[in-house]
Each structure stands twice: as C-alpha cells, then as structure tokens.
Amino acid sequence: MKDIQELNLPADIRYSNDHEWAKLEGDTVKVGISDYAQDALGDIVFVELPEVGDTLGAGDEFGTLESVKAVSELYLPIGGEIVAVNSELEDSPELINQDPYGGWIIEIKPDDSGDIDKLLDREAYLELLKAE
Amino acid sequence: MRYLPHTDADIKTMFDAIGVKDFADIFSNIPENCRYDREMNLPEPKTEWELNTYMAGIRAMMEVTPDHTVLIGAGRYQHHIPSTIPALMSRSEFLTAYTPYQPEMAQGTLQGLFEYQTLTARLLGVDVANASMYDGASGLAEALLMGIRIGRKKKRVAVSGAIHPHYRAVVDTYFKPTEFEVVELPLLEDGTTDLSSLRDEDDLAAVALQSPNFFGVVEDLEAASAAIHDIDALCVACFSEPLAFGLMKSPGSCGADIVCGEGQSFGMPPSFGGPGLGMFGCRDKFVRNMPGRLVGETTDLDGKRGFVLTLSTREQHIRREKATSNICSNQGICTLTAAMYMASLGGSGLRKLARLNYDKAEYLKQGLQETGAACSFSAPTFNEFVVEFGGDFEPARKRLMEQGIVAGLALEPYYPGFKNRYLFCVTETASREIMDTVISEVAK
C-alpha cells in the first residue's frame, strides 16, 4: 500500500468521500476512482458497468469493482444521466490500476453542472486521506 | 485434515494460557438470567449392542424393506449402485475430508470437485457448473434468485405447475420474505407446461420448467427457451432425474440459461429423502451471478497445475448482504460420489442405462394400458408416467405390497382432482417378472 506522499492526486479534478474523482469535460463529467482507491483494492479483475441511459442521483450505486480480495460498490458523486461507459474495461479491467485517471469508468450528463464544485478539491481530499 | 480430541492436559494448558480455571469461566460474561441451569431431558447413552438392537427395532417397523421393488420416483430414484462406488467413496480421505478452504492442503478434494464440475457441465450442456448446492429443491430457489439478480429491475418469476410440488414449496419459502412474486404456469392436457400466458408478460426475470417433469413428461425445452427469451426472461431448466440426459438432449443445448436439479440418482441411495445433491450450472456470462462454490484450475509459482476455490468475492463471507447466496459449503461427499458414478458409467454407460429405464417404463405403461388403465398424459415420458385406474386401485396396491412391490404414488394429495391417478417409476431395478406381476394384479 502506497504512502500518502506517493499517491498521484491531480489538482484539476474533484474527489468524493468515497474516493471517486469527477472531471468536467465540456458539458459532461467523467468519473473514475482515485489512486488511493485502486491501490487499496488491489488488482481489479472485473468491472460491472451500468446501462447507458440510466439516470441516477448523487450517492446512488452505479456499478461495482471486483478485485481478488473484495467487491466494492461505486457511488455516483453527482446526479445525472449515464451517457457513456468505458467498454475497454470489460476486457482490460487492469486499466484502472495502471492509470486511475485515464481509466475513466463512466461519463454522465450532470443534472446540475454546478454540483461538481460541491465535491472535494485536492487539498480537502488529502485531509480526508490523512484522517483515514 | 486429522481430527484429534483434546486430552485433559491439553485443555489445562489452554486454560492456563488464557487465564481461565474451567469451562464455566469462559461463559462468565453471559448473564445469570440467560443461562439454562436445569438438566437436559436427554436419554441415557446406549452401548453399541443396545444401539444396534434399537435401530433394528426401528427397521422392523418399516413397511418397505430393501427387498421390496419400489416403483416410485417422484424426486428420489431407485438405481443400482455399482459396488465400486461405496468402496471408493467410503475411503476416509473422501468421506471425512473437510471443506477445502486451504488449497495448499486440499488439492485432492479440489481436483475431485473440479472433475465433478467438468462432468456436470458436459452432462447438462452448460459452460460452467458449480461445486454443488444442497439439493434440487433449494437449487431451483437459488436459480430463480439468480435470475432476479440478473434481471435487475424485474420483480417476478414464473414456475411451471408440473415442477415437483416440494421444489415449488421450497421456492415459496425462499421467496416469501422477499419483495418478489412467484407465479405458477398451468398445464396443457398432454402433460407439458402451458406457456401461452408468457406472451402477455413483461416483468418476468426468469421462467422455470422441470424436464422430465413431476409426471415424467418430457417438456419441449427448445420451444420453451425460445418463448422465454422472446419476453427477455431467463430460462431455468430443472430436473429431479439426471439420468434422463443419457437419452434426452441436455437442457443447456436446448437454450436453458441456468440448469439445476437433483443428483441423487448418480450413486446415492434414496436414504429417506436425504442427503441430496444440487447440480447447478449456467452460461459463462452469468458466472459472476452464480451462487455456490466454484473450483478453478490454475498454476502455482512454479508453473505446476493446481486447483483453488475461485471467484470467492461472490460469496457471503466477503460480499456479505450482497452475496449471491448464503451458502458457503457444498455437498462434498455426494459431489464426489456423483463424479465417481458419472466417470464409471461414462457417456456410453449413461446412454445404455437411460435407454433401459425408458424401455422398461414403456413396457409397464403399455401393459397397464392393456388392462384398461388410462395413460393420463399423451406427451412422451422418460422413466415415470401417470396412469388413471378405472376403479379403486388401493386393494390391488395392497396385494402388491404384500408381494414386495410398492406400486406407484397416489397423486391426489399433491394435485386435488387427480383421483385414482398414480405416478409410476420404472428403473433398471424393476425386472420383467415384477412388472408382469403388477399388470396381472391390476387385470384382476
């Protein structure tokens, strides 16, 4: 398990209390899990993705990540409609471990594009990690 | 793994290590008013001789002895068990083996289970089979719950009324505390399931049929699975007599998505209804939703082949309330017994034995029809069939019982309205002489 200093935590994205990240790209938001989360989970062997077109609220479960030692639920950081899922993860779930920020999981059209600012910035997320 | 009871000296050492003086000390944190302080109302122990006499006394009370020919199936079947099977499965390495949590010391058990899974997957025509559920009935309940998980937003399942009544009762027990609904499909006159109501359904996650069904009738699984897939539901094919697949097409090859049923016929005696063997398999794409243990083949650090329990994250000790099931075990010795049986007979042996069962059942069916009994269902059957007698069959049945023949199961208790209908089963254990005796008693 990595030390806090070793973690890769980009400054230009937002984080949730559940260790997901959200990045605004135009009028959609990409969602994935942070370096801390992928490190804690271990080698990911299977990703269960939602259906494109599903509309979910903030905090709703949108999928699961199965590693060799656990299955973790994924919770939507902000509410919206699923417009895309990263189908590369079906055959290569390890992408999430190799590149947690390039290896996005879903793309949503947020109900309210302002919601993303309610999430944690890098500093706030670091504080959360230090407390864990 | 050896079991060696502790000596008093061992126990004292353990007590000293944890700082207690006796057993009562260990339970000292349980409040006085929660403790049971009376004598337990249990009989005194018996000596080995007394116990043997006692059991012999119980056996003498049984109306049906091992010398009887039992012409009843209804979920539990009389089959010859080759002597090689008890000789092999009673070996202590198999009989007393514990569940294989540690692959490093359970390779024998794990390999045996893997071979069982392989044989079962081939027999049932599925991509993957698990290490077994408890029995056919609970296996069906689990299959339907699996269908609900896969179906996500759908809240209902359908079961054929021709599925074994006990299996349907177990399904009801499993589903009662849930928010999901079980609907029953009626029968057609020919003894197969009436699927016509499916056309109007859009909220069914899964539809279950049994083939051969409780009446011995072979369902048209190919047509059924097509109709079920048309309404975007999963086809669950269950069975109580796996020997049928020595003759019939495998449920998997007919389009079933999940196949489950009772494996008792494969080397286990009827034993008053237990233990059972829940054979269970499914399509590869549903494997992560499948309940039960799964043994996988892998290689170790040195590149040598080994076997392990795999996809364990589905199971309740890891996934907890979101697990595929609460089962964390399998019917180990029954599984190995079935594997031995399937390996002993092989495909050609199963085919021959199935053919023999079918032919004998047809012989009795025809013989009874010639006496005037009516065959209740016109669809093809395997080794069980239903006949309706013109008058009261009970006197003839009683005479046959005195001659050592248990002639059929009265169906009225299970299907009100089925008066004078009896379910007969003929396996390789029924000789022509026995069948001729039945026919002549009925003809009287």
Interface residues (C-beta under 8 A of the other chain):
Chain A: F46 E48 E66 S67 V68 K69 A70 V71 E73
Chain B: R288 T313 R314 I318 R319 K322
